[in-house]
Amino acid sequence: MNIQTQIPCPDCGTPIPVDGAMLLTGTRFSCPNPQCHCAIALNSNDRQVVANAFEQFSYLRERAQHMASGH
């Protein structure tokens, strides 16, 4: 699972690039705004919930691609 996305910084609103796989390993992602010192990460208790959501998203994306290709 490799889901790349951006999450708005909760402090300044600057988009923070996030890699879904790394997020699940506990990696913190810092706001790229040099004036902001905010970072985001998952609470260890929430990792499995997010992992399940990513798996469901990946399944739905693959299914939609399969249907769009006419198979």
C-alpha positions as CSV (number, residue, x, y, z in Angstrom):
1,M,0.0,0.0,0.0
2,N,1.5,3.3,-1.1
3,I,-0.9,6.1,-0.8
4,Q,0.5,9.6,-1.3
5,T,-1.7,12.5,-0.1
6,Q,-1.6,15.9,1.4
7,I,-3.1,16.9,4.7
8,P,-3.7,20.6,5.6
9,C,-1.6,21.6,8.6
10,P,-3.9,22.0,11.5
11,D,-2.1,25.2,12.5
12,C,-1.3,27.2,9.3
13,G,-3.2,25.3,6.6
14,T,-0.1,24.6,4.5
15,P,-0.4,21.2,2.7
16,I,1.7,18.5,4.4
17,P,2.8,15.7,2.1
18,V,2.1,12.3,3.7
19,D,3.0,8.8,2.7
20,G,0.3,6.4,4.0
21,A,2.6,3.5,4.6
22,M,5.1,5.6,6.5
23,L,2.2,7.1,8.5
24,L,1.2,3.7,9.7
25,T,4.8,3.0,10.9
26,G,4.6,6.0,13.3
27,T,6.5,8.5,11.1
28,R,5.8,12.1,11.9
29,F,5.3,14.5,9.1
30,S,6.3,18.1,9.7
31,C,4.7,21.2,8.1
32,P,6.9,22.5,5.3
33,N,6.1,26.1,6.2
34,P,9.4,27.3,7.9
35,Q,7.3,29.7,10.1
36,C,5.3,26.8,11.5
37,H,6.6,24.1,13.8
38,C,3.6,21.7,13.7
39,A,3.8,18.0,12.9
40,I,1.2,15.3,12.4
41,A,1.4,11.6,13.3
42,L,-1.0,8.8,14.2
43,N,-1.6,7.8,17.8
44,S,-0.4,4.2,18.1
45,N,-3.9,3.1,19.2
46,D,-5.3,4.4,15.9
47,R,-2.9,2.8,13.5
48,Q,-5.0,-0.4,12.9
49,V,-8.1,1.6,12.3
50,V,-6.3,3.7,9.6
51,A,-4.6,0.6,8.2
52,N,-8.0,-1.0,7.7
53,A,-9.4,2.2,6.0
54,F,-6.4,2.2,3.7
55,E,-7.0,-1.4,2.7
56,Q,-10.6,-0.7,2.0
57,F,-9.7,2.3,0.0
58,S,-7.1,0.4,-2.1
59,Y,-9.7,-2.4,-2.7
60,L,-12.3,0.2,-3.9
61,R,-9.8,2.0,-6.1
62,E,-8.7,-1.3,-7.8
63,R,-12.3,-2.3,-8.3
64,A,-13.2,1.1,-9.8
65,Q,-10.2,0.9,-12.2
66,H,-11.2,-2.6,-13.2
67,M,-14.8,-1.5,-13.9
68,A,-13.6,1.5,-15.8
69,S,-11.5,-0.6,-18.1
70,G,-14.6,-2.7,-19.0
71,H,-13.5,-6.0,-17.5
